[in-house]
Amino acid sequence: MLGLTWAPRGQTPVLIEQACREHLSLIAAIVSNGLIYVGGQDQAFTGQDIPLVSE
């Protein structure tokens, strides 16, 4: 679902999303060699959900 919003010129628009029981959280990363990694889950991401990977 994509949401649209507006704001007066010069003010940052703010979109408030009310998550319902059925939603998907997505996260993506681009690494130095150009690969794109995408992950998704049916609950909000926390710091423990994101592994730290070194090359």
Secondary structure as UniProt FT lines:
FT   TURN            9..10
FT   STRAND          25..30
FT   TURN            32..33
FT   STRAND          36..41
FT   HELIX           47..49
//
